[in-house]
Amino acid sequence: MRNAILALAVSTAVLTAGPRPKVRAITAFIDVDAQNYARQIEDTVKFLDSARDTLAAAGWEVETIRIATQPFPAYTKGLSHEAALSVLHGIDALGARLQFTPSIGPAMWNDDDPAGPVDLLIDFLAAPGRTNASLITAAEDGIHWNAIHQAARLVKAVSQRSTRGQGNLNFAAIAMLKPYGPFYPGAYHAGGSHAFSIGVEGASVVAEVFAKEHDPRTAEKKLAEALTQHLREVEAAAGEVASRSGWTYAGIDPTPAPLGEVSIGRAIESFIGAPFGSSGTMTAAAVITRAVQSVPVKRVGYSGLMVPILEDAVLAKRWAEGTYTLDALLAYSAVCAGGLDTIPLPGDINEERLAHILSDVATLAYKWQKPLAARLLPAPGRKSGERTQFEDSRMANTVIH
């Protein structure tokens, strides 16, 4: 009888809020050490598998499980370069064997942190696997100008040393982003007790609402209602996970993540009746962000709008057509929490130019006290007007501008 009631509740919710989006990620946050990381991670994967089962029983499809550690300089400190690199490769190998995606956190937390971990991360990302990492370019204490230049150095070096520059797909310069966000590459643990958070592939929800509603006021209201319905249900399942496991539930990032044909670009085009980048795009970005930030759940991460050029089929196509630019993305970021994600760049771009781009993102994030990230992808050997040649199932290829 109880199962029948639950099934009826699920059916009613689906009819009310439309088809359920996927859960993009359940991300666990843990402290590890260089000697015991394998056991610590194996125990965490058992928790994540159980959490995934709980969400599946509640009717949610979970795409990935993820584990984010405290910043890796904390657990590689005192090791030789080779020994530290071995630890990072060991974590990556566990990710492949246990089918989770690791994040080893920021190479630099403070602006006066040493650059040695950046050198270590360059070597690690030169042969990228599953593992993600980041570097903090702005925080409550201000803009980290030294870190910006270190991030530019890393992006340039990794573009030259990794095959097709793909190592940079696993790295982000993050600004004003707090810990416990579930989305990569910026996820990291602040240290302390273990916790978990959830990210949802919610671009499908935006697409469904925007296909019907074209007035900003009604669209925002309907989108907030639809997101609230879905995310409250996810949060109820997350609460059950927390109560059963003793893990701390950190929250949900309600940012409507796109992927491939589940396109936020197509959703916005439906709303404005024109290609992404046309007049009205900023309005749509603001509508989405206000709706996201009105959802009455425990929010973490970006809580805004993702515009990842190469992860979204429509955005990649419009970038090739030139309907929007890097500066337009920065402008949209003033009303949402987007930043510059998977930006294809000429292979011969220099560190100074990369630093200028990263400093614009950090400056905007600090000015408006909002989380932004930059994932820049110089394509070695490719020039403006040519197409990228990335070989990654997550990414489309497009024209470099």
TASUL-V481797 format. One record per residue. N is the residue number from 1. RES is the residue in one small letter. SS is DSSP state (H for helix, E for strand, C for the rest). PHI is phi in degrees with one decimal (NA if undefined). D_FIRST is the distance of its C-alpha to the first C-alpha in Angstrom with 1 decimal. Layout:
n=N res=RES ss=SS phi=PHI d_first=D_FIRST
n=N res=RES ss=SS phi=PHI d_first=D_FIRST
This chain:
n=1 res=m ss=C phi=NA d_first=0.0
n=2 res=r ss=H phi=-62.0 d_first=3.8
n=3 res=n ss=H phi=-63.3 d_first=5.5
n=4 res=a ss=H phi=-65.3 d_first=5.1
n=5 res=i ss=H phi=-64.9 d_first=6.3
n=6 res=l ss=H phi=-62.7 d_first=8.7
n=7 res=a ss=H phi=-62.3 d_first=9.9
n=8 res=l ss=H phi=-64.2 d_first=10.6
n=9 res=a ss=H phi=-63.6 d_first=12.5
n=10 res=v ss=H phi=-63.0 d_first=14.3
n=11 res=s ss=H phi=-60.4 d_first=15.3
n=12 res=t ss=H phi=-63.3 d_first=16.5
n=13 res=a ss=H phi=-63.7 d_first=18.5
n=14 res=v ss=H phi=-63.4 d_first=20.1
n=15 res=l ss=H phi=-65.1 d_first=21.2
n=16 res=t ss=H phi=-73.5 d_first=22.6
n=17 res=a ss=H phi=-108.3 d_first=24.5
n=18 res=g ss=C phi=84.9 d_first=25.2
n=19 res=p ss=C phi=-55.8 d_first=24.8
n=20 res=r ss=C phi=-71.5 d_first=23.9
n=21 res=p ss=C phi=-72.9 d_first=27.0
n=22 res=k ss=E phi=-79.5 d_first=27.2
n=23 res=v ss=E phi=-82.1 d_first=27.5
n=24 res=r ss=E phi=-65.6 d_first=31.2
n=25 res=a ss=E phi=-156.8 d_first=31.3
n=26 res=i ss=E phi=-106.0 d_first=29.9
n=27 res=t ss=E phi=-112.1 d_first=33.2
n=28 res=a ss=E phi=-99.6 d_first=33.9
n=29 res=f ss=E phi=-120.9 d_first=37.0
n=30 res=i ss=E phi=-139.3 d_first=38.9
n=31 res=d ss=C phi=-92.2 d_first=42.4
n=32 res=v ss=C phi=-128.4 d_first=44.0
n=33 res=d ss=C phi=-131.7 d_first=47.4
n=34 res=a ss=C phi=-65.3 d_first=49.8
n=35 res=q ss=C phi=-88.7 d_first=49.5
n=36 res=n ss=C phi=-118.7 d_first=45.8
n=37 res=y ss=H phi=-61.6 d_first=44.2
n=38 res=a ss=H phi=-62.8 d_first=42.9
n=39 res=r ss=H phi=-65.1 d_first=40.8
n=40 res=q ss=H phi=-61.1 d_first=39.7
n=41 res=i ss=H phi=-72.5 d_first=38.6
n=42 res=e ss=H phi=-59.9 d_first=36.8
n=43 res=d ss=H phi=-63.5 d_first=34.8
n=44 res=t ss=H phi=-68.6 d_first=33.9
n=45 res=v ss=H phi=-62.6 d_first=32.8
n=46 res=k ss=H phi=-60.8 d_first=30.3
n=47 res=f ss=H phi=-61.9 d_first=28.9
n=48 res=l ss=H phi=-65.7 d_first=28.9
n=49 res=d ss=H phi=-61.9 d_first=27.2
n=50 res=s ss=H phi=-65.9 d_first=24.4
n=51 res=a ss=H phi=-63.9 d_first=24.2
n=52 res=r ss=H phi=-62.4 d_first=24.2
n=53 res=d ss=H phi=-62.3 d_first=21.2
n=54 res=t ss=H phi=-64.5 d_first=19.3
n=55 res=l ss=H phi=-67.6 d_first=20.3
n=56 res=a ss=H phi=-63.4 d_first=19.6
n=57 res=a ss=H phi=-64.0 d_first=15.9
n=58 res=a ss=C phi=-88.3 d_first=15.9
n=59 res=g ss=C phi=99.1 d_first=17.5
n=60 res=w ss=C phi=-108.8 d_first=21.1
n=61 res=e ss=C phi=-85.1 d_first=24.0
n=62 res=v ss=E phi=-105.9 d_first=26.5
n=63 res=e ss=E phi=-78.1 d_first=30.1
n=64 res=t ss=E phi=-141.1 d_first=31.9
n=65 res=i ss=E phi=-114.5 d_first=32.0
n=66 res=r ss=E phi=-140.5 d_first=35.1
n=67 res=i ss=E phi=-131.2 d_first=37.1
n=68 res=a ss=E phi=-111.5 d_first=39.7
n=69 res=t ss=E phi=-100.8 d_first=42.3
n=70 res=q ss=E phi=-64.0 d_first=44.8
n=71 res=p ss=C phi=-51.2 d_first=48.0
n=72 res=f ss=C phi=-60.8 d_first=49.4
n=73 res=p ss=H phi=-59.3 d_first=52.9
n=74 res=a ss=H phi=-69.3 d_first=51.4
n=75 res=y ss=H phi=-107.5 d_first=50.6
n=76 res=t ss=H phi=-109.0 d_first=53.5
n=77 res=k ss=C phi=-59.8 d_first=56.2
n=78 res=g ss=C phi=90.0 d_first=59.0
n=79 res=l ss=C phi=-85.9 d_first=58.2
n=80 res=s ss=C phi=-66.1 d_first=60.7
n=81 res=h ss=H phi=-57.0 d_first=60.0
n=82 res=e ss=H phi=-66.8 d_first=59.3
n=83 res=a ss=H phi=-67.0 d_first=57.1
n=84 res=a ss=H phi=-63.8 d_first=55.1
n=85 res=l ss=H phi=-63.4 d_first=54.7
n=86 res=s ss=H phi=-64.0 d_first=53.5
n=87 res=v ss=H phi=-62.4 d_first=50.7
n=88 res=l ss=H phi=-64.3 d_first=49.6
n=89 res=h ss=H phi=-65.9 d_first=49.7
n=90 res=g ss=H phi=-63.9 d_first=47.8
n=91 res=i ss=H phi=-64.1 d_first=44.9
n=92 res=d ss=H phi=-64.0 d_first=45.1
n=93 res=a ss=H phi=-63.6 d_first=45.0
n=94 res=l ss=H phi=-62.7 d_first=41.9
n=95 res=g ss=H phi=-59.6 d_first=40.3
n=96 res=a ss=H phi=-67.5 d_first=41.2
n=97 res=r ss=H phi=-71.8 d_first=40.1
n=98 res=l ss=H phi=-97.6 d_first=36.8
n=99 res=q ss=C phi=61.4 d_first=36.0
n=100 res=f ss=C phi=-133.2 d_first=36.0
n=101 res=t ss=E phi=-109.6 d_first=38.5
n=102 res=p ss=E phi=-86.8 d_first=40.7
n=103 res=s ss=E phi=-132.1 d_first=42.5
n=104 res=i ss=E phi=-101.5 d_first=45.5
n=105 res=g ss=E phi=77.2 d_first=46.0
n=106 res=p ss=E phi=-75.8 d_first=49.3
n=107 res=a ss=C phi=-73.4 d_first=52.7
n=108 res=m ss=C phi=-134.5 d_first=54.2
n=109 res=w ss=C phi=-95.7 d_first=52.5
n=110 res=n ss=C phi=-108.6 d_first=55.8
n=111 res=d ss=C phi=-70.1 d_first=58.7
n=112 res=d ss=C phi=-98.6 d_first=61.1
n=113 res=d ss=C phi=-65.0 d_first=59.0
n=114 res=p ss=C phi=-67.3 d_first=61.0
n=115 res=a ss=C phi=-88.6 d_first=60.9
n=116 res=g ss=H phi=-53.9 d_first=60.6
n=117 res=p ss=H phi=-61.3 d_first=56.8
n=118 res=v ss=H phi=-67.1 d_first=57.4
n=119 res=d ss=H phi=-60.2 d_first=59.7
n=120 res=l ss=H phi=-61.8 d_first=57.1
n=121 res=l ss=H phi=-67.5 d_first=54.5
n=122 res=i ss=H phi=-59.3 d_first=56.9
n=123 res=d ss=H phi=-62.0 d_first=57.5
n=124 res=f ss=H phi=-68.0 d_first=53.8
n=125 res=l ss=H phi=-77.5 d_first=52.9
n=126 res=a ss=C phi=-63.3 d_first=55.9
n=127 res=a ss=C phi=-127.5 d_first=53.7
n=128 res=p ss=C phi=-67.7 d_first=50.2
n=129 res=g ss=C phi=-120.3 d_first=47.1
n=130 res=r ss=C phi=-96.8 d_first=43.6
n=131 res=t ss=C phi=-82.8 d_first=44.5
n=132 res=n ss=E phi=-108.9 d_first=45.0
n=133 res=a ss=E phi=-154.4 d_first=47.3
n=134 res=s ss=E phi=-152.6 d_first=48.8
n=135 res=l ss=E phi=-155.7 d_first=51.6
n=136 res=i ss=E phi=-88.7 d_first=51.6
n=137 res=t ss=E phi=-106.3 d_first=54.2
n=138 res=a ss=E phi=-159.4 d_first=53.5
n=139 res=a ss=E phi=-150.2 d_first=51.8
n=140 res=e ss=C phi=-59.4 d_first=52.3
n=141 res=d ss=C phi=-84.5 d_first=55.8
n=142 res=g ss=E phi=121.4 d_first=56.9
n=143 res=i ss=E phi=-80.1 d_first=57.5
n=144 res=h ss=C phi=-95.2 d_first=58.1
n=145 res=w ss=H phi=-66.6 d_first=61.2
n=146 res=n ss=H phi=-65.1 d_first=61.9
n=147 res=a ss=H phi=-62.3 d_first=58.4
n=148 res=i ss=H phi=-59.2 d_first=58.6
n=149 res=h ss=H phi=-68.8 d_first=61.7
n=150 res=q ss=H phi=-67.4 d_first=60.0
n=151 res=a ss=H phi=-65.2 d_first=57.1
n=152 res=a ss=H phi=-62.7 d_first=59.5
n=153 res=r ss=H phi=-61.2 d_first=61.3
n=154 res=l ss=H phi=-63.5 d_first=58.2
n=155 res=v ss=H phi=-58.3 d_first=57.0
n=156 res=k ss=H phi=-64.8 d_first=60.5
n=157 res=a ss=H phi=-65.1 d_first=60.8
n=158 res=v ss=H phi=-67.1 d_first=57.4
n=159 res=s ss=H phi=-63.8 d_first=58.1
n=160 res=q ss=H phi=-83.3 d_first=61.3
n=161 res=r ss=H phi=-99.2 d_first=60.0
n=162 res=s ss=C phi=-96.1 d_first=56.6
n=163 res=t ss=H phi=-59.0 d_first=56.3
n=164 res=r ss=H phi=57.1 d_first=56.4
n=165 res=g ss=H phi=72.8 d_first=55.7
n=166 res=q ss=H phi=-72.9 d_first=52.0
n=167 res=g ss=H phi=-60.8 d_first=51.9
n=168 res=n ss=H phi=-73.4 d_first=51.8
n=169 res=l ss=H phi=-64.5 d_first=48.3
n=170 res=n ss=H phi=-101.1 d_first=47.1
n=171 res=f ss=E phi=-134.5 d_first=49.0
n=172 res=a ss=E phi=-138.3 d_first=48.8
n=173 res=a ss=E phi=-88.6 d_first=51.1
n=174 res=i ss=E phi=-110.2 d_first=48.9
n=175 res=a ss=E phi=-131.0 d_first=50.0
n=176 res=m ss=C phi=61.1 d_first=48.3
n=177 res=l ss=C phi=-95.2 d_first=45.1
n=178 res=k ss=C phi=-84.0 d_first=43.4
n=179 res=p ss=C phi=-67.3 d_first=41.5
n=180 res=y ss=C phi=80.2 d_first=37.8
n=181 res=g ss=C phi=-70.7 d_first=37.6
n=182 res=p ss=C phi=-81.6 d_first=35.5
n=183 res=f ss=C phi=-85.8 d_first=37.7
n=184 res=y ss=C phi=-101.0 d_first=40.7
n=185 res=p ss=C phi=-83.7 d_first=43.6
n=186 res=g ss=C phi=-85.3 d_first=43.8
n=187 res=a ss=C phi=-67.1 d_first=41.0
n=188 res=y ss=C phi=-156.9 d_first=42.3
n=189 res=h ss=E phi=-101.2 d_first=41.6
n=190 res=a ss=C phi=-82.7 d_first=43.7
n=191 res=g ss=C phi=97.7 d_first=43.6
n=192 res=g ss=C phi=110.2 d_first=41.9
n=193 res=s ss=C phi=-67.0 d_first=38.3
n=194 res=h ss=C phi=-76.1 d_first=36.0
n=195 res=a ss=E phi=-148.7 d_first=33.7
n=196 res=f ss=E phi=-145.5 d_first=31.8
n=197 res=s ss=E phi=-140.6 d_first=31.4
n=198 res=i ss=E phi=-133.2 d_first=29.9
n=199 res=g ss=E phi=-122.1 d_first=31.6
n=200 res=v ss=E phi=-118.6 d_first=30.1
n=201 res=e ss=E phi=-83.2 d_first=31.7
n=202 res=g ss=C phi=-93.1 d_first=31.6
n=203 res=a ss=H phi=-60.6 d_first=34.6
n=204 res=s ss=H phi=-65.3 d_first=32.3
n=205 res=v ss=H phi=-68.6 d_first=30.9
n=206 res=v ss=H phi=-61.0 d_first=34.5
n=207 res=a ss=H phi=-60.4 d_first=35.5
n=208 res=e ss=H phi=-65.9 d_first=32.8
n=209 res=v ss=H phi=-69.8 d_first=33.9
n=210 res=f ss=H phi=-68.9 d_first=37.6
n=211 res=a ss=C phi=-67.9 d_first=37.5
n=212 res=k ss=C phi=-107.8 d_first=36.8
n=213 res=e ss=C phi=-115.1 d_first=38.4
n=214 res=h ss=C phi=-121.8 d_first=42.1
n=215 res=d ss=C phi=-88.9 d_first=43.0
n=216 res=p ss=H phi=-56.0 d_first=42.9
n=217 res=r ss=H phi=-69.8 d_first=41.5
n=218 res=t ss=H phi=-72.1 d_first=38.6
n=219 res=a ss=H phi=-63.3 d_first=37.9
n=220 res=e ss=H phi=-63.2 d_first=37.7
n=221 res=k ss=H phi=-64.8 d_first=35.3
n=222 res=k ss=H phi=-67.1 d_first=33.0
n=223 res=l ss=H phi=-66.7 d_first=33.1
n=224 res=a ss=H phi=-60.2 d_first=32.4
n=225 res=e ss=H phi=-64.7 d_first=29.3
n=226 res=a ss=H phi=-65.1 d_first=28.0
n=227 res=l ss=H phi=-63.7 d_first=28.8
n=228 res=t ss=H phi=-60.3 d_first=27.3
n=229 res=q ss=H phi=-58.0 d_first=23.9
n=230 res=h ss=H phi=-66.4 d_first=23.9
n=231 res=l ss=H phi=-73.5 d_first=25.6
n=232 res=r ss=H phi=-64.2 d_first=23.5
n=233 res=e ss=H phi=-67.8 d_first=20.4
n=234 res=v ss=H phi=-61.7 d_first=22.6
n=235 res=e ss=H phi=-64.8 d_first=23.7
n=236 res=a ss=H phi=-62.6 d_first=20.3
n=237 res=a ss=H phi=-67.4 d_first=19.8
n=238 res=a ss=H phi=-63.9 d_first=23.4
n=239 res=g ss=H phi=-63.3 d_first=22.8
n=240 res=e ss=H phi=-65.5 d_first=20.1
n=241 res=v ss=H phi=-59.2 d_first=22.7
n=242 res=a ss=H phi=-62.9 d_first=25.4
n=243 res=s ss=H phi=-67.4 d_first=23.6
n=244 res=r ss=H phi=-76.9 d_first=22.8
n=245 res=s ss=H phi=-100.3 d_first=26.2
n=246 res=g ss=C phi=85.5 d_first=28.7
n=247 res=w ss=C phi=-74.6 d_first=30.1
n=248 res=t ss=E phi=-82.4 d_first=31.2
n=249 res=y ss=E phi=-84.6 d_first=29.6
n=250 res=a ss=E phi=-84.4 d_first=32.7
n=251 res=g ss=E phi=139.2 d_first=31.2
n=252 res=i ss=E phi=-118.4 d_first=30.8
n=253 res=d ss=E phi=-92.4 d_first=33.8
n=254 res=p ss=C phi=-79.5 d_first=32.7
n=255 res=t ss=C phi=-53.5 d_first=35.8
n=256 res=p ss=C phi=-77.5 d_first=34.8
n=257 res=a ss=C phi=-69.8 d_first=36.0
n=258 res=p ss=C phi=-97.2 d_first=37.3
n=259 res=l ss=E phi=-165.5 d_first=37.9
n=260 res=g ss=E phi=61.7 d_first=39.9
n=261 res=e ss=C phi=-78.9 d_first=38.8
n=262 res=v ss=E phi=-80.8 d_first=36.1
n=263 res=s ss=C phi=-107.4 d_first=39.1
n=264 res=i ss=H phi=-73.5 d_first=39.7
n=265 res=g ss=H phi=-62.7 d_first=43.1
n=266 res=r ss=H phi=-65.4 d_first=41.8
n=267 res=a ss=H phi=-60.8 d_first=39.5
n=268 res=i ss=H phi=-66.8 d_first=42.6
n=269 res=e ss=H phi=-63.7 d_first=44.7
n=270 res=s ss=H phi=-63.2 d_first=42.3
n=271 res=f ss=H phi=-72.4 d_first=42.7
n=272 res=i ss=H phi=-94.9 d_first=46.5
n=273 res=g ss=C phi=68.2 d_first=47.3
n=274 res=a ss=C phi=-159.1 d_first=49.7
n=275 res=p ss=C phi=-62.1 d_first=49.9
n=276 res=f ss=C phi=-53.1 d_first=48.6
n=277 res=g ss=C phi=103.8 d_first=51.5
n=278 res=s ss=C phi=-73.5 d_first=52.7
n=279 res=s ss=C phi=-55.1 d_first=53.0
n=280 res=g ss=C phi=105.6 d_first=49.6
n=281 res=t ss=H phi=-63.7 d_first=48.2
n=282 res=m ss=H phi=-65.5 d_first=48.8
n=283 res=t ss=H phi=-60.1 d_first=47.1
n=284 res=a ss=H phi=-62.0 d_first=44.0
n=285 res=a ss=H phi=-61.2 d_first=44.1
n=286 res=a ss=H phi=-69.1 d_first=44.3
n=287 res=v ss=H phi=-60.5 d_first=41.5
n=288 res=i ss=H phi=-60.7 d_first=39.1
n=289 res=t ss=H phi=-64.3 d_first=40.2
n=290 res=r ss=H phi=-63.1 d_first=39.8
n=291 res=a ss=H phi=-63.2 d_first=36.3
n=292 res=v ss=H phi=-58.9 d_first=35.4
n=293 res=q ss=H phi=-79.1 d_first=36.9
n=294 res=s ss=C phi=-95.0 d_first=35.2
n=295 res=v ss=C phi=-68.6 d_first=31.7
n=296 res=p ss=C phi=-83.4 d_first=30.3
n=297 res=v ss=C phi=-126.6 d_first=29.3
n=298 res=k ss=C phi=-75.7 d_first=31.3
n=299 res=r ss=E phi=-96.7 d_first=33.9
n=300 res=v ss=C phi=-136.4 d_first=36.1
n=301 res=g ss=C phi=74.1 d_first=38.5
n=302 res=y ss=C phi=-77.3 d_first=40.2
n=303 res=s ss=C phi=49.3 d_first=37.9
n=304 res=g ss=C phi=-155.8 d_first=39.9
n=305 res=l ss=C phi=-140.1 d_first=40.7
n=306 res=m ss=C phi=-98.6 d_first=41.4
n=307 res=v ss=C phi=-129.7 d_first=44.2
n=308 res=p ss=E phi=-85.9 d_first=44.7
n=309 res=i ss=H phi=-54.5 d_first=47.3
n=310 res=l ss=H phi=-87.5 d_first=46.8
n=311 res=e ss=H phi=-93.1 d_first=43.0
n=312 res=d ss=E phi=-127.3 d_first=42.6
n=313 res=a ss=H phi=-59.2 d_first=44.0
n=314 res=v ss=H phi=-72.4 d_first=45.1
n=315 res=l ss=H phi=-61.3 d_first=46.7
n=316 res=a ss=H phi=-63.7 d_first=48.6
n=317 res=k ss=H phi=-65.4 d_first=49.9
n=318 res=r ss=H phi=-69.2 d_first=51.0
n=319 res=w ss=H phi=-61.2 d_first=52.7
n=320 res=a ss=H phi=-61.7 d_first=54.7
n=321 res=e ss=H phi=-79.1 d_first=55.7
n=322 res=g ss=C phi=79.5 d_first=56.8
n=323 res=t ss=C phi=-78.2 d_first=54.7
n=324 res=y ss=C phi=-149.6 d_first=54.2
n=325 res=t ss=C phi=-132.0 d_first=55.8
n=326 res=l ss=H phi=-59.4 d_first=55.4
n=327 res=d ss=H phi=-64.7 d_first=56.8
n=328 res=a ss=H phi=-64.6 d_first=54.3
n=329 res=l ss=H phi=-63.0 d_first=51.4
n=330 res=l ss=H phi=-64.5 d_first=53.0
n=331 res=a ss=H phi=-63.6 d_first=53.3
n=332 res=y ss=H phi=-63.2 d_first=49.6
n=333 res=s ss=H phi=-65.6 d_first=48.9
n=334 res=a ss=C phi=-67.9 d_first=50.5
n=335 res=v ss=C phi=-115.4 d_first=47.6
n=336 res=c ss=C phi=-145.8 d_first=44.8
n=337 res=a ss=C phi=-114.3 d_first=44.2
n=338 res=g ss=C phi=-97.9 d_first=45.3
n=339 res=g ss=C phi=84.3 d_first=48.5
n=340 res=l ss=E phi=-121.6 d_first=50.0
n=341 res=d ss=E phi=-115.9 d_first=47.6
n=342 res=t ss=E phi=52.9 d_first=48.8
n=343 res=i ss=E phi=-89.6 d_first=52.2
n=344 res=p ss=E phi=-76.7 d_first=54.4
n=345 res=l ss=E phi=-131.2 d_first=58.0
n=346 res=p ss=E phi=-60.1 d_first=61.3
n=347 res=g ss=C phi=-65.6 d_first=62.0
n=348 res=d ss=C phi=-91.8 d_first=65.3
n=349 res=i ss=C phi=-60.1 d_first=63.9
n=350 res=n ss=C phi=-96.9 d_first=65.5
n=351 res=e ss=H phi=-60.3 d_first=64.1
n=352 res=e ss=H phi=-62.4 d_first=65.6
n=353 res=r ss=H phi=-66.6 d_first=63.9
n=354 res=l ss=H phi=-60.2 d_first=60.5
n=355 res=a ss=H phi=-63.5 d_first=61.2
n=356 res=h ss=H phi=-61.9 d_first=61.9
n=357 res=i ss=H phi=-63.6 d_first=58.5
n=358 res=l ss=H phi=-64.4 d_first=56.7
n=359 res=s ss=H phi=-70.5 d_first=58.6
n=360 res=d ss=H phi=-62.1 d_first=57.7
n=361 res=v ss=H phi=-64.9 d_first=54.0
n=362 res=a ss=H phi=-64.1 d_first=54.5
n=363 res=t ss=H phi=-63.7 d_first=56.7
n=364 res=l ss=H phi=-64.1 d_first=54.2
n=365 res=a ss=H phi=-62.6 d_first=51.4
n=366 res=y ss=H phi=-70.4 d_first=53.5
n=367 res=k ss=H phi=-58.7 d_first=54.9
n=368 res=w ss=H phi=-101.7 d_first=51.5
n=369 res=q ss=C phi=51.0 d_first=49.7
n=370 res=k ss=C phi=-135.6 d_first=47.0
n=371 res=p ss=C phi=-76.6 d_first=45.7
n=372 res=l ss=E phi=-134.7 d_first=47.4
n=373 res=a ss=E phi=-140.4 d_first=47.9
n=374 res=a ss=E phi=-131.3 d_first=50.4
n=375 res=r ss=E phi=-121.8 d_first=49.9
n=376 res=l ss=E phi=-102.4 d_first=53.3
n=377 res=l ss=E phi=-128.0 d_first=54.0
n=378 res=p ss=E phi=-60.9 d_first=57.7
n=379 res=a ss=E phi=-102.6 d_first=58.1
n=380 res=p ss=C phi=-58.8 d_first=61.0
n=381 res=g ss=C phi=79.4 d_first=63.7
n=382 res=r ss=C phi=-109.5 d_first=62.1
n=383 res=k ss=C phi=-114.2 d_first=63.9
n=384 res=s ss=C phi=-57.5 d_first=63.0
n=385 res=g ss=C phi=96.7 d_first=62.3
n=386 res=e ss=C phi=-93.9 d_first=61.1
n=387 res=r ss=E phi=-95.7 d_first=57.5
n=388 res=t ss=C phi=-67.4 d_first=55.5
n=389 res=q ss=C phi=-131.6 d_first=54.8
n=390 res=f ss=C phi=-68.6 d_first=51.9
n=391 res=e ss=C phi=-116.7 d_first=49.9
n=392 res=d ss=C phi=-149.4 d_first=46.5
n=393 res=s ss=C phi=-63.4 d_first=43.3
n=394 res=r ss=C phi=-79.0 d_first=42.1
n=395 res=m ss=C phi=-116.8 d_first=45.3
n=396 res=a ss=C phi=-86.2 d_first=47.1
n=397 res=n ss=C phi=-108.8 d_first=50.9
n=398 res=t ss=C phi=-151.7 d_first=53.0
n=399 res=v ss=E phi=-82.3 d_first=56.5
n=400 res=i ss=C phi=-88.2 d_first=58.1
n=401 res=h ss=C phi=-116.9 d_first=59.8
